[in-house]
Amino acid sequence: MTFKFILYFAVTIIVIWTMDTININTLFKKNVNPLQAKIFYFLLGISMIYLVTNFIFDLITSVKIL
């Protein structure tokens, strides 16, 4: 379980770093509530962290590296 926690931490840093390159203003329609855009951006980041971490963990455990 400790390995998965470390993996979550590492993937969180990578996802935040990569999502910083996206210009969020160009992704949404004009006159969109900024709070809605920020909440969507946050949920997108959380889902990316979850999906990438579980993919890497499942890949490692299925290959029997760990």
Backbone as numpy.savetxt, mean C-alpha at the origin, in Angstrom:
# Nx Ny Nz CAx CAy CAz Cx Cy Cz
5.29 -15.08 13.00 4.47 -13.88 13.00 5.33 -12.62 13.00
6.52 -12.70 13.58 7.41 -11.56 13.61 7.88 -11.20 12.20
8.09 -12.23 11.38 8.53 -11.97 10.01 7.46 -11.19 9.25
6.21 -11.54 9.45 5.13 -10.86 8.74 5.01 -9.41 9.21
5.24 -9.15 10.49 5.22 -7.78 10.99 6.34 -6.95 10.36
7.52 -7.52 10.27 8.64 -6.82 9.64 8.35 -6.58 8.17
7.73 -7.55 7.53 7.37 -7.41 6.12 6.33 -6.30 5.94
5.34 -6.22 6.83 4.36 -5.13 6.78 5.05 -3.77 6.91
5.99 -3.68 7.84 6.71 -2.43 8.04 7.50 -2.02 6.80
8.21 -2.97 6.21 9.01 -2.68 5.02 8.13 -2.29 3.83
7.05 -3.02 3.65 6.15 -2.73 2.52 5.46 -1.39 2.72
5.14 -1.04 3.96 4.52 0.25 4.23 5.44 1.39 3.81
6.70 1.27 4.13 7.66 2.31 3.72 7.75 2.40 2.20
7.80 1.26 1.54 7.90 1.25 0.08 6.65 1.82 -0.57
5.47 1.46 -0.07 4.22 1.95 -0.65 4.08 3.46 -0.45
4.42 3.95 0.74 4.37 5.40 0.97 5.33 6.12 0.05
6.52 5.57 -0.11 7.52 6.18 -0.99 7.05 6.21 -2.44
6.44 5.13 -2.90 5.99 5.08 -4.30 4.72 5.90 -4.53
3.82 5.94 -3.54 2.60 6.72 -3.72 2.88 8.22 -3.66
4.02 8.60 -3.13 4.40 10.00 -3.08 4.68 10.56 -4.48
4.97 9.68 -5.43 5.27 10.14 -6.78 4.01 10.47 -7.59
2.85 10.05 -7.11 1.60 10.27 -7.83 1.08 11.68 -7.52
0.72 12.40 -8.56 0.09 13.70 -8.38 -1.40 13.46 -8.17
-1.82 13.56 -6.95 -3.20 13.21 -6.60 -4.21 14.17 -7.22
-3.81 15.39 -7.51 -4.74 16.38 -8.05 -5.20 16.04 -9.46
-4.37 15.34 -10.22 -4.74 15.02 -11.60 -5.59 13.74 -11.70
-5.71 13.01 -10.61 -6.46 11.76 -10.65 -7.97 11.94 -10.50
-8.39 13.04 -9.91 -9.79 13.20 -9.57 -10.45 14.28 -10.42
-11.77 14.24 -10.46 -12.54 15.23 -11.20 -12.39 16.60 -10.56
-12.78 17.61 -11.31 -12.78 18.95 -10.74 -13.93 19.06 -9.74
-13.76 19.93 -8.79 -14.77 20.21 -7.75 -15.07 19.00 -6.87
-14.09 18.16 -6.67 -14.25 17.02 -5.76 -13.88 17.49 -4.36
-14.61 17.01 -3.38 -14.31 17.33 -2.00 -12.92 16.81 -1.66
-12.02 17.66 -1.18 -10.65 17.21 -0.89 -10.59 16.10 0.16
-11.53 16.10 1.09 -11.55 15.06 2.10 -11.84 13.69 1.47
-12.75 13.65 0.50 -13.03 12.40 -0.20 -11.79 11.89 -0.93
-11.07 12.78 -1.56 -9.87 12.38 -2.29 -8.81 11.85 -1.34
-8.64 12.48 -0.18 -7.65 12.03 0.79 -8.02 10.68 1.39
-9.30 10.49 1.65 -9.75 9.21 2.20 -9.54 8.10 1.17
-9.86 8.38 -0.09 -9.63 7.38 -1.14 -8.15 7.04 -1.27
-7.30 8.06 -1.23 -5.86 7.88 -1.33 -5.35 7.04 -0.16
-5.85 7.29 1.04 -5.47 6.54 2.23 -5.91 5.08 2.11
-7.16 4.85 1.70 -7.65 3.48 1.55 -6.91 2.72 0.45
-6.55 3.43 -0.59 -5.76 2.82 -1.66 -4.39 2.38 -1.13
-3.78 3.22 -0.32 -2.49 2.87 0.27 -2.59 1.68 1.20
-3.61 1.65 2.06 -3.81 0.54 2.98 -4.03 -0.76 2.22
-4.83 -0.71 1.17 -5.09 -1.93 0.41 -3.85 -2.40 -0.34
-3.04 -1.46 -0.83 -1.79 -1.85 -1.49 -0.84 -2.52 -0.50
-0.74 -1.97 0.70 0.13 -2.56 1.72 -0.31 -3.98 2.04
-1.61 -4.15 2.22 -2.15 -5.48 2.55 -1.91 -6.48 1.43
-2.21 -6.09 0.21 -2.07 -7.01 -0.92 -0.62 -7.38 -1.19
0.26 -6.43 -1.18 1.68 -6.71 -1.47 2.30 -7.56 -0.38
2.00 -7.23 0.88 2.55 -8.01 1.99 2.08 -9.45 1.95
0.80 -9.66 1.75 0.29 -11.03 1.70 0.80 -11.79 0.48
0.97 -11.10 -0.63 1.52 -11.76 -1.81 2.95 -12.23 -1.55
3.79 -11.36 -1.00 5.17 -11.73 -0.72 5.24 -12.84 0.31
4.44 -12.74 1.37 4.45 -13.75 2.42 3.98 -15.10 1.89
2.91 -15.11 1.10 2.43 -16.36 0.51 3.44 -16.95 -0.47
4.10 -16.11 -1.22 5.11 -16.57 -2.16 6.27 -17.22 -1.41
6.73 -16.59 -0.36 7.84 -17.14 0.42 7.45 -18.45 1.09
6.26 -18.51 1.67 5.86 -19.73 2.36 5.54 -20.89 1.40
5.08 -20.55 0.20 4.79 -21.62 -0.75 6.06 -22.19 -1.37
7.09 -21.39 -1.44 8.35 -21.86 -1.99 9.19 -22.53 -0.89
8.74 -22.42 0.34 9.39 -23.04 1.50 10.75 -22.42 1.80
10.89 -21.13 1.55 12.14 -20.46 1.88 12.19 -20.19 3.37
11.04 -19.87 3.95 11.01 -19.53 5.38 10.83 -20.76 6.23
